[in-house]
């Protein structure tokens, strides 16, 4: 199916309806029911009202590659869908387009996708949508930019918008890969007192990533802040430390 798509659809003939038709073939009603629970779609939960068809991430990634040349108006049609997998597919296409532009040093296209992504945060409204795509698009765009541009992450981290805050911390994964820890640490401090479990997990995850690159930097941060860190954030941050050290932090003896 995927090979055929590449031959059938040119950029001029690719449409959101064609994408939906291909995506529908990947649906799994049993998986969809499981996803409703997994992504907290109940009343009052962070994913309230989200709809699923049960497509897998590997199939979504393959479809995104097949439809990488999809025009922005059709991507937006998918991104504004109530169906979770359609939004994920739209974001994956954007991510692949961004990485293709980066490969060819097309700075204008990279900037365009970056700005568009930030304008659509209301539709990037679950943790997986954020985590899979913001590291490449937001982190990738800002990685070697000057402080003036990177400081947008500080603004996002102080937002009242859950997904803006998660984007701010998770996208710094790209910086951590290059041993640039400053923004991760600054944003982690800002989010220490955040009330949402999804932020606790994201901050702890990024701190853990720092520890993989530079254990001393992680330990210094923990020594200064662990007593104020939410339990979940601390557990995520210390997950790769030895058992005795983990217990010392958890019991307040570090």
DOLO-825816 format. One record per residue: residue number from 1; x, z, y of N, C-alpha, C in turn; residue in one letter. Coordinates in Angstrom, 2 decimals. Example, Ala and Ser with C-alpha at 12.3 -4.5 7.8 and 13.67 -1.06 7.14 Angstrom:
# residues 2
PT    i      n_u      n_w      n_v     ca_u     ca_w     ca_v      c_u      c_w      c_v  aa
PT    1    13.19     7.80    -5.69    12.30     7.80    -4.50    13.20     7.80    -3.30   A
PT    2    12.85     7.08    -2.25    13.67     7.14    -1.06    12.90     7.87     0.03   S
This chain:
# residues 254
PT    i      n_u      n_w      n_v     ca_u     ca_w     ca_v      c_u      c_w      c_v  aa
PT    1     0.82     0.00    -1.21     0.00     0.00     0.00     0.86     0.00     1.26   X
PT    2     1.90     0.84     1.27     2.71     0.97     2.48     3.50    -0.30     2.76   X
PT    3     4.00    -0.95     1.70     4.73    -2.19     1.89     3.82    -3.27     2.44   X
PT    4     2.59    -3.34     1.93     1.63    -4.34     2.39     1.32    -4.14     3.87   X
PT    5     1.16    -2.88     4.29     0.84    -2.60     5.69     1.87    -3.22     6.62   X
PT    6     3.12    -3.10     6.28     4.17    -3.60     7.16     4.04    -5.10     7.37   X
PT    7     3.51    -5.80     6.40     3.37    -7.25     6.53     2.04    -7.64     7.18   X
PT    8     1.02    -6.84     7.02    -0.29    -7.19     7.54    -0.43    -6.94     9.03   X
PT    9     0.16    -5.86     9.52    -0.11    -5.42    10.88     1.09    -5.60    11.79   X
PT   10     0.90    -6.36    12.83     1.89    -6.50    13.90     1.49    -5.54    15.01   X
PT   11     2.34    -5.30    16.01     1.95    -4.41    17.11     0.63    -4.81    17.77   X
PT   12     0.33    -6.11    17.78    -0.89    -6.58    18.45    -2.14    -6.29    17.62   X
PT   13    -1.98    -6.20    16.29    -3.16    -6.00    15.45    -3.33    -4.57    14.96   X
PT   14    -2.31    -3.74    15.14    -2.43    -2.34    14.74    -3.42    -1.63    15.66   X
PT   15    -4.38    -0.95    15.07    -5.36    -0.19    15.84    -5.58     1.17    15.20   X
PT   16    -6.21     2.05    15.96    -6.52     3.38    15.42    -7.44     3.27    14.22   X
PT   17    -8.35     2.32    14.24    -9.26     2.17    13.10    -8.52     1.73    11.85   X
PT   18    -7.51     0.87    12.01    -6.70     0.47    10.87    -5.93     1.67    10.31   X
PT   19    -5.43     2.51    11.20    -4.71     3.71    10.77    -5.65     4.64    10.01   X
PT   20    -6.83     4.84    10.56    -7.81     5.73     9.90    -8.18     5.21     8.52   X
PT   21    -8.32     3.90     8.40    -8.66     3.32     7.10    -7.56     3.60     6.08   X
PT   22    -6.30     3.44     6.51    -5.17     3.72     5.61    -5.08     5.21     5.30   X
PT   23    -5.33     6.03     6.29    -5.25     7.48     6.10    -6.34     7.98     5.16   X
PT   24    -7.52     7.40     5.25    -8.63     7.82     4.40    -8.28     7.67     2.93   X
PT   25    -7.46     6.68     2.61    -7.06     6.46     1.22    -6.16     7.58     0.69   X
PT   26    -5.64     8.40     1.60    -4.77     9.51     1.21    -5.52    10.85     1.17   X
PT   27    -6.82    10.83     1.34    -7.59    12.07     1.43    -7.72    12.75     0.06   X
PT   28    -7.86    14.06     0.12    -8.01    14.88    -1.09    -8.94    16.04    -0.74   X
PT   29   -10.21    15.98    -1.15   -11.19    17.01    -0.77   -10.79    18.42    -1.18   X
PT   30   -10.14    18.56    -2.31    -9.72    19.90    -2.76    -8.66    20.45    -1.84   X
PT   31    -7.67    19.62    -1.50    -6.62    20.05    -0.58    -7.21    20.35     0.80   X
PT   32    -8.22    19.59     1.20    -8.84    19.80     2.51    -9.48    21.19     2.59   X
PT   33   -10.14    21.61     1.53   -10.77    22.93     1.50    -9.71    24.02     1.61   X
PT   34    -8.62    23.86     0.89    -7.52    24.82     0.96    -6.95    24.89     2.38   X
PT   35    -6.82    23.73     3.04    -6.25    23.69     4.38    -7.12    24.42     5.39   X
PT   36    -8.42    24.40     5.20    -9.32    25.12     6.12    -8.98    26.60     6.15   X
PT   37    -8.62    27.14     5.00    -8.25    28.56     4.94    -6.83    28.78     5.43   X
PT   38    -5.94    27.92     5.00    -4.52    28.08     5.31    -4.25    28.01     6.80   X
PT   39    -4.95    27.15     7.50    -4.72    26.95     8.93    -5.70    27.73     9.81   X
PT   40    -6.33    28.73     9.24    -7.14    29.70    10.00    -8.17    29.01    10.91   X
PT   41    -9.14    28.34    10.27   -10.12    27.57    11.02   -11.43    28.32    11.22   X
PT   42   -11.48    29.60    10.80   -12.71    30.37    10.94   -13.00    30.75    12.38   X
PT   43   -14.17    31.27    12.61   -14.61    31.65    13.95   -13.67    32.71    14.53   X
PT   44   -13.18    32.43    15.73   -12.29    33.36    16.39   -10.83    33.24    16.00   X
PT   45   -10.53    32.41    14.99    -9.14    32.22    14.56    -8.49    31.10    15.38   X
PT   46    -7.15    31.02    15.32    -6.44    30.09    16.19    -6.77    28.63    15.90   X
PT   47    -7.18    28.31    14.68    -7.52    26.93    14.33    -9.02    26.69    14.24   X
PT   48    -9.79    27.51    14.92   -11.25    27.44    14.82   -11.77    26.01    15.04   X
PT   49   -12.59    25.55    14.11   -13.23    24.25    14.24   -12.42    23.05    13.78   X
PT   50   -11.16    23.26    13.40   -10.34    22.13    12.96   -10.90    21.55    11.66   X
PT   51   -10.74    20.24    11.51   -11.25    19.54    10.33   -10.08    18.91     9.57   X
PT   52   -10.20    18.86     8.24    -9.13    18.33     7.40    -9.69    17.34     6.39   X
PT   53    -8.85    16.37     6.01    -9.22    15.44     4.94    -8.33    15.63     3.71   X
PT   54    -7.28    16.44     3.84    -6.45    16.77     2.67    -5.29    15.84     2.41   X
PT   55    -4.82    15.09     3.40    -3.64    14.23     3.21    -2.38    15.07     3.21   X
PT   56    -1.38    14.67     2.44    -0.13    15.41     2.34     0.84    14.98     3.44   X
PT   57     1.82    15.83     3.74     2.83    15.49     4.74     3.65    14.27     4.33   X
PT   58     4.08    14.14     3.08     4.83    12.92     2.72     4.03    11.64     2.99   X
PT   59     2.74    11.67     2.70     1.93    10.47     2.95     1.77    10.22     4.44   X
PT   60     1.65    11.28     5.22     1.54    11.13     6.68     2.84    10.55     7.26   X
PT   61     3.96    11.04     6.78     5.24    10.52     7.27     5.40     9.04     6.92   X
PT   62     4.98     8.66     5.73     5.10     7.25     5.35     4.19     6.38     6.21   X
PT   63     2.97     6.85     6.44     2.06     6.09     7.30     2.60     5.97     8.72   X
PT   64     3.22     7.04     9.21     3.80     7.00    10.55     4.89     5.94    10.63   X
PT   65     5.67     5.80     9.58     6.69     4.76     9.54     6.05     3.37     9.50   X
PT   66     4.98     3.25     8.72     4.29     1.97     8.62     3.70     1.54     9.96   X
PT   67     3.21     2.53    10.73     2.53     2.23    11.99     3.37     2.64    13.19   X
PT   68     4.69     2.61    13.04     5.57     3.07    14.11     5.41     2.26    15.39   X
PT   69     4.92     1.03    15.30     4.77     0.18    16.47     3.38     0.30    17.12   X
PT   70     2.61     1.27    16.69     1.26     1.45    17.25     1.33     1.71    18.75   X
PT   71     0.45     1.06    19.49     0.42     1.21    20.94    -0.11     2.59    21.33   X
PT   72     0.30     3.03    22.52    -0.01     4.38    22.96    -1.51     4.64    23.04   X
PT   73    -2.30     3.66    23.47    -3.74     3.91    23.59    -4.36     4.21    22.22   X
PT   74    -3.81     3.62    21.17    -4.32     3.89    19.82    -3.78     5.21    19.29   X
PT   75    -2.54     5.53    19.65    -1.99     6.85    19.31    -2.84     7.94    19.94   X
PT   76    -3.20     7.74    21.19    -4.00     8.75    21.89    -5.38     8.89    21.26   X
PT   77    -5.94     7.79    20.81    -7.24     7.85    20.13    -7.15     8.78    18.92   X
PT   78    -6.06     8.68    18.16    -5.85     9.55    17.00    -5.56    10.98    17.43   X
PT   79    -4.76    11.13    18.47    -4.35    12.46    18.91    -5.53    13.27    19.43   X
PT   80    -6.56    12.61    19.93    -7.74    13.30    20.46    -8.81    13.51    19.39   X
PT   81    -8.47    13.21    18.15    -9.41    13.37    17.05    -9.60    14.85    16.70   X
PT   82   -10.74    15.17    16.11   -10.99    16.50    15.59   -10.37    16.70    14.21   X
PT   83    -9.89    15.61    13.61    -9.29    15.67    12.28    -7.81    15.99    12.41   X
PT   84    -7.41    17.06    11.79    -6.05    17.57    11.90    -5.01    16.52    11.51   X
PT   85    -5.21    15.86    10.39    -4.23    14.90     9.92    -4.10    13.69    10.84   X
PT   86    -5.17    13.33    11.52    -5.08    12.23    12.49    -4.20    12.64    13.66   X
PT   87    -4.34    13.89    14.11    -3.48    14.36    15.19    -2.03    14.44    14.74   X
PT   88    -1.81    14.95    13.52    -0.45    15.01    13.01     0.16    13.62    12.89   X
PT   89    -0.60    12.67    12.41    -0.09    11.31    12.26     0.27    10.72    13.62   X
PT   90    -0.58    10.95    14.61    -0.29    10.46    15.97     1.02    11.04    16.48   X
PT   91     1.23    12.33    16.25     2.45    12.99    16.72     3.68    12.52    15.96   X
PT   92     3.51    12.27    14.67     4.63    11.75    13.88     5.02    10.35    14.36   X
PT   93     4.05     9.53    14.68     4.36     8.20    15.21     5.12     8.33    16.53   X
PT   94     4.67     9.23    17.40     5.39     9.47    18.65     6.82     9.93    18.38   X
PT   95     6.96    10.82    17.42     8.29    11.35    17.08     9.21    10.23    16.58   X
PT   96     8.68     9.38    15.69     9.50     8.28    15.17     9.82     7.28    16.28   X
PT   97     8.88     7.05    17.19     9.15     6.17    18.31    10.22     6.76    19.21   X
PT   98    10.15     8.08    19.43    11.16     8.75    20.25    12.55     8.61    19.61   X
PT   99    12.63     8.88    18.32    13.92     8.81    17.64    14.47     7.39    17.60   X
PT  100    13.56     6.41    17.51    14.00     5.02    17.55    14.56     4.68    18.93   X
PT  101    13.88     5.17    19.98    14.36     4.95    21.35    15.71     5.63    21.55   X
PT  102    15.87     6.80    20.96    17.14     7.52    21.07    18.25     6.75    20.37   X
PT  103    17.95     6.21    19.21    18.93     5.43    18.46    19.42     4.23    19.26   X
PT  104    18.50     3.64    20.04    18.85     2.45    20.82    19.17     2.78    22.27   X
PT  105    19.33     4.09    22.55    19.71     4.55    23.88    18.73     4.09    24.96   X
PT  106    17.45     4.05    24.60    16.39     3.68    25.56    15.92     4.95    26.26   X
PT  107    16.59     5.31    27.33    16.29     6.58    28.00    14.92     6.58    28.67   X
PT  108    14.47     5.43    29.15    13.16     5.36    29.79    12.04     5.65    28.79   X
PT  109    12.15     5.08    27.60    11.13     5.32    26.58    11.15     6.76    26.11   X
PT  110    12.35     7.34    25.97    12.44     8.74    25.59    11.74     9.62    26.61   X
PT  111    12.00     9.38    27.87    11.39    10.17    28.94     9.88    10.00    28.95   X
PT  112     9.43     8.78    28.73     8.00     8.50    28.72     7.30     9.27    27.61   X
PT  113     7.87     9.27    26.41     7.26     9.99    25.28     7.32    11.49    25.51   X
PT  114     8.43    11.97    26.03     8.58    13.39    26.36     7.49    13.84    27.34   X
PT  115     7.32    13.11    28.42     6.31    13.48    29.43     4.90    13.39    28.86   X
PT  116     4.67    12.35    28.07     3.34    12.20    27.47     3.04    13.36    26.53   X
PT  117     4.00    13.74    25.72     3.83    14.85    24.79     3.42    16.12    25.53   X
PT  118     4.12    16.44    26.59     3.80    17.64    27.36     2.42    17.56    28.00   X
PT  119     1.98    16.37    28.32     0.65    16.21    28.94    -0.48    16.39    27.93   X
PT  120    -0.15    16.40    26.64    -1.16    16.42    25.58    -1.17    17.73    24.79   X
PT  121    -0.63    18.80    25.35    -0.47    20.05    24.60    -1.81    20.59    24.09   X
PT  122    -2.89    20.34    24.80    -4.19    20.83    24.34    -4.58    20.23    22.99   X
PT  123    -3.99    19.12    22.64    -4.29    18.47    21.36    -3.20    18.73    20.31   X
PT  124    -2.11    19.37    20.74    -1.04    19.77    19.81    -1.31    21.23    19.50   X
PT  125    -2.38    21.48    18.79    -3.02    22.79    18.80    -3.04    23.48    17.44   X
PT  126    -1.95    23.38    16.73    -1.74    24.23    15.56    -0.25    24.32    15.33   X
PT  127     0.17    25.34    14.60     1.61    25.61    14.49     2.36    24.48    13.81   X
PT  128     1.76    23.83    12.83     2.48    22.76    12.14     2.65    21.54    13.03   X
PT  129     1.64    21.24    13.85     1.73    20.13    14.78     2.89    20.35    15.75   X
PT  130     3.02    21.58    16.23     4.12    21.95    17.11     5.46    21.85    16.39   X
PT  131     5.55    22.55    15.26     6.85    22.74    14.61     7.46    21.43    14.10   X
PT  132     6.63    20.54    13.60     7.15    19.31    13.01     7.68    18.35    14.08   X
PT  133     7.11    18.39    15.28     7.40    17.34    16.26     8.10    17.78    17.53   X
PT  134     7.94    19.04    17.95     8.51    19.42    19.25    10.02    19.50    19.20   X
PT  135    10.59    19.77    18.05    12.04    19.90    17.96    12.72    18.57    18.29   X
PT  136    12.17    17.47    17.78    12.75    16.15    18.07    12.43    15.70    19.49   X
PT  137    11.15    15.77    19.87    10.74    15.18    21.14    11.15    16.04    22.33   X
PT  138    10.79    17.32    22.33    11.11    18.17    23.48    12.56    18.65    23.39   X
PT  139    12.94    19.22    22.26    14.32    19.67    22.09    15.31    18.52    22.18   X
PT  140    14.98    17.41    21.53    15.88    16.26    21.53    16.08    15.68    22.91   X
PT  141    14.99    15.65    23.70    15.10    15.09    25.06    15.92    16.00    25.97   X
PT  142    15.71    17.31    25.87    16.33    18.25    26.79    17.75    18.67    26.40   X
PT  143    18.15    18.36    25.19    19.39    18.90    24.63    20.57    18.82    25.59   X
PT  144    20.85    17.66    26.12    22.03    17.49    26.98    21.66    17.34    28.46   X
PT  145    20.45    17.78    28.78    20.02    17.71    30.18    20.53    18.92    30.96   X
PT  146    20.61    18.81    32.28    21.07    19.93    33.11    20.05    21.08    33.10   X
PT  147    20.51    22.24    33.53    19.71    23.45    33.55    18.38    23.24    34.30   X
PT  148    18.41    22.49    35.38    17.21    22.27    36.17    16.08    21.69    35.34   X
PT  149    16.41    20.80    34.42    15.40    20.20    33.56    15.03    21.13    32.40   X
PT  150    16.04    21.79    31.84    15.78    22.68    30.71    14.91    23.86    31.10   X
PT  151    14.93    24.23    32.37    14.17    25.40    32.80    12.67    25.25    32.66   X
PT  152    12.21    24.03    32.35    10.79    23.89    32.04    10.42    24.76    30.85   X
PT  153    11.36    25.01    29.96    11.10    25.85    28.79    10.83    27.29    29.18   X
PT  154    11.48    27.75    30.24    11.21    29.10    30.74     9.79    29.18    31.26   X
PT  155     9.38    28.14    31.99     8.00    28.11    32.49     7.00    28.09    31.35   X
PT  156     7.26    27.26    30.34     6.35    27.18    29.20     6.27    28.51    28.45   X
PT  157     7.39    29.21    28.36     7.42    30.48    27.63     6.62    31.57    28.35   X
PT  158     6.40    31.39    29.64     5.63    32.37    30.42     4.17    31.96    30.58   X
PT  159     3.79    30.88    29.91     2.43    30.36    29.99     1.45    31.28    29.27   X
PT  160     0.18    31.15    29.61    -0.87    31.83    28.86    -1.34    31.00    27.67   X
PT  161    -0.76    29.84    27.51    -1.16    28.87    26.48    -0.32    29.10    25.23   X
PT  162    -0.96    29.46    24.12    -0.25    29.77    22.88     0.70    28.67    22.47   X
PT  163     0.24    27.43    22.50     1.04    26.34    21.95     2.18    25.96    22.89   X
PT  164     2.02    26.13    24.19     3.13    25.92    25.10     4.25    26.91    24.82   X
PT  165     3.87    28.16    24.57     4.88    29.18    24.27     5.59    28.87    22.96   X
PT  166     4.84    28.43    21.96     5.47    28.11    20.67     6.39    26.90    20.82   X
PT  167     5.98    25.90    21.57     6.84    24.75    21.83     8.14    25.20    22.49   X
PT  168     8.02    26.09    23.48     9.20    26.53    24.23    10.27    27.12    23.33   X
PT  169     9.87    27.96    22.39    10.87    28.61    21.53    11.29    27.71    20.38   X
PT  170    10.37    27.03    19.73    10.72    26.25    18.54    11.59    25.05    18.87   X
PT  171    11.37    24.43    20.03    12.17    23.24    20.36    13.64    23.58    20.57   X
PT  172    13.96    24.87    20.82    15.36    25.25    21.00    16.15    25.17    19.70   X
PT  173    15.49    24.91    18.61    16.17    24.64    17.33    17.23    23.56    17.51   X
PT  174    16.91    22.56    18.33    17.89    21.50    18.59    19.13    22.06    19.29   X
PT  175    18.94    22.99    20.22    20.07    23.58    20.93    20.93    24.41    19.97   X
PT  176    20.24    25.17    19.11    20.95    26.03    18.16    21.85    25.20    17.26   X
PT  177    21.37    24.05    16.84    22.18    23.16    15.99    23.52    22.81    16.65   X
PT  178    23.53    22.77    17.98    24.74    22.44    18.73    25.43    23.68    19.28   X
PT  179    25.09    24.86    18.73    25.70    26.13    19.11    25.41    26.47    20.59   X
PT  180    24.26    26.03    21.06    23.82    26.38    22.40    22.68    27.41    22.25   X
PT  181    22.98    28.67    22.48    22.04    29.75    22.17    21.32    30.33    23.39   X
PT  182    21.77    29.96    24.58    21.31    30.64    25.79    19.79    30.60    25.95   X
PT  183    19.20    29.41    25.81    17.76    29.30    26.05    16.95    29.99    24.95   X
PT  184    17.42    29.93    23.74    16.73    30.65    22.67    16.70    32.14    22.96   X
PT  185    17.83    32.69    23.39    17.92    34.12    23.66    17.08    34.50    24.88   X
PT  186    17.13    33.68    25.92    16.34    33.97    27.12    14.84    33.95    26.82   X
PT  187    14.42    32.94    26.09    13.00    32.82    25.78    12.57    33.93    24.81   X
PT  188    13.44    34.28    23.89    13.13    35.38    22.97    12.88    36.67    23.73   X
PT  189    13.67    36.94    24.74    13.47    38.14    25.57    12.12    38.10    26.27   X
PT  190    11.79    36.92    26.80    10.51    36.77    27.50     9.34    37.03    26.56   X
PT  191     9.48    36.62    25.30     8.37    36.69    24.35     8.37    37.97    23.50   X
PT  192     9.27    38.89    23.79     9.35    40.13    23.00     8.03    40.88    22.96   X
PT  193     7.31    40.85    24.06     6.07    41.62    24.16     4.82    40.78    23.97   X
PT  194     5.00    39.55    23.52     3.83    38.70    23.27     2.98    39.31    22.16   X
PT  195     1.68    39.11    22.25     0.76    39.75    21.32     0.44    38.91    20.09   X
PT  196     0.79    37.63    20.08     0.32    36.75    19.01     1.32    36.67    17.87   X
PT  197     0.80    36.80    16.67     1.61    36.75    15.46     2.36    35.43    15.32   X
PT  198     1.78    34.33    15.76     2.44    33.03    15.65     3.66    32.94    16.56   X
PT  199     3.66    33.69    17.63     4.83    33.75    18.50     5.88    34.67    17.89   X
PT  200     5.45    35.79    17.31     6.40    36.69    16.64     7.18    35.93    15.57   X
PT  201     6.46    35.14    14.77     7.10    34.40    13.68     8.05    33.34    14.22   X
PT  202     7.65    32.65    15.27     8.48    31.58    15.82     9.76    32.14    16.42   X
PT  203     9.66    33.23    17.17    10.85    33.83    17.78    11.79    34.35    16.69   X
PT  204    11.23    35.05    15.71    12.06    35.55    14.61    12.75    34.43    13.87   X
PT  205    12.06    33.34    13.67    12.62    32.17    12.99    13.81    31.62    13.76   X
PT  206    13.67    31.44    15.08    14.77    30.89    15.86    15.96    31.86    15.94   X
PT  207    15.68    33.15    16.01    16.78    34.12    15.99    17.52    34.06    14.66   X
PT  208    16.77    33.91    13.57    17.39    33.76    12.26    18.29    32.52    12.22   X
PT  209    17.84    31.43    12.87    18.64    30.21    12.91    19.94    30.44    13.68   X
PT  210    19.87    31.24    14.75    21.10    31.59    15.47    22.05    32.32    14.53   X
PT  211    21.50    33.26    13.76    22.32    34.04    12.84    23.05    33.18    11.82   X
PT  212    22.46    32.06    11.44    23.12    31.15    10.50    24.35    30.50    11.12   X
PT  213    24.30    30.32    12.44    25.40    29.68    13.15    26.42    30.70    13.67   X
PT  214    25.91    31.85    14.14    26.77    32.84    14.78    26.16    34.22    14.56   X
PT  215    26.59    34.88    13.52    26.02    36.18    13.16    26.24    37.22    14.25   X
PT  216    27.37    37.18    14.91    27.66    38.16    15.95    26.65    38.07    17.10   X
PT  217    26.30    36.85    17.49    25.33    36.67    18.57    23.97    37.25    18.17   X
PT  218    23.54    36.99    16.95    22.29    37.57    16.47    22.36    39.08    16.47   X
PT  219    23.44    39.65    15.95    23.56    41.11    15.86    23.55    41.75    17.24   X
PT  220    24.19    41.13    18.21    24.19    41.66    19.57    22.77    41.69    20.14   X
PT  221    22.02    40.62    19.90    20.64    40.57    20.39    19.80    41.65    19.71   X
PT  222    19.95    41.76    18.41    19.17    42.75    17.66    19.50    44.17    18.11   X
PT  223    20.77    44.47    18.31    21.14    45.82    18.73    20.50    46.19    20.06   X
PT  224    20.35    45.22    20.92    19.77    45.46    22.24    18.25    45.55    22.20   X
PT  225    17.62    44.83    21.28    16.17    44.64    21.40    15.35    45.00    20.16   X
PT  226    15.96    45.32    19.04    15.18    45.44    17.81    14.12    46.53    17.87   X
PT  227    14.36    47.58    18.63    13.38    48.68    18.69    12.10    48.25    19.41   X
PT  228    12.20    47.21    20.22    11.02    46.72    20.96    10.37    45.52    20.27   X
PT  229    11.04    44.97    19.27    10.54    43.75    18.64     9.35    44.05    17.74   X
PT  230     8.31    43.22    17.78     7.22    43.35    16.81     7.77    43.26    15.39   X
PT  231     7.15    43.95    14.48     7.65    44.06    13.10     7.85    42.69    12.46   X
PT  232     6.89    41.81    12.64     7.00    40.48    12.03     8.19    39.71    12.61   X
PT  233     8.36    39.77    13.91     9.49    39.10    14.56    10.80    39.61    14.00   X
PT  234    10.92    40.93    13.87    12.15    41.53    13.35    12.39    41.10    11.91   X
PT  235    11.36    41.13    11.08    11.52    40.75     9.68    12.00    39.31     9.55   X
PT  236    11.44    38.42    10.33    11.89    37.02    10.28    13.33    36.91    10.73   X
PT  237    13.71    37.63    11.78    15.05    37.51    12.34    16.13    38.02    11.39   X
PT  238    15.84    39.05    10.62    16.85    39.69     9.77    16.79    39.23     8.32   X
PT  239    15.97    38.23     8.04    15.70    37.82     6.66    16.96    37.47     5.88   X
PT  240    17.97    36.89     6.53    19.17    36.44     5.84    20.29    37.48     5.86   X
PT  241    20.05    38.64     6.45    21.08    39.70     6.46    21.10    40.42     5.12   X
PT  242    22.17    41.15     4.85    22.24    41.87     3.59    21.21    43.00     3.56   X
PT  243    20.86    43.45     2.37    19.76    44.39     2.18    19.98    45.69     2.96   X
PT  244    21.16    46.24     2.93    21.41    47.50     3.64    21.21    47.35     5.14   X
PT  245    21.69    46.25     5.69    21.54    46.01     7.14    20.07    45.82     7.49   X
PT  246    19.34    45.07     6.66    17.91    44.88     6.91    17.19    46.23     6.93   X
PT  247    17.47    47.07     5.97    16.81    48.37     5.89    17.16    49.25     7.08   X
PT  248    18.40    49.17     7.55    18.79    49.94     8.72    17.97    49.53     9.94   X
PT  249    17.79    48.24    10.12    16.99    47.77    11.25    15.53    48.19    11.10   X
PT  250    14.98    48.00     9.90    13.57    48.31     9.68    13.28    49.81     9.81   X
PT  251    14.26    50.63     9.50    14.08    52.07     9.58    14.59    52.67    10.88   X
PT  252    15.04    51.78    11.78    15.48    52.24    13.10    16.81    52.94    13.10   X
PT  253    17.67    52.63    12.12    18.95    53.32    12.02    20.12    52.45    12.47   X
PT  254    19.84    51.21    12.88    20.93    50.29    13.21    21.66    50.71    14.48   X
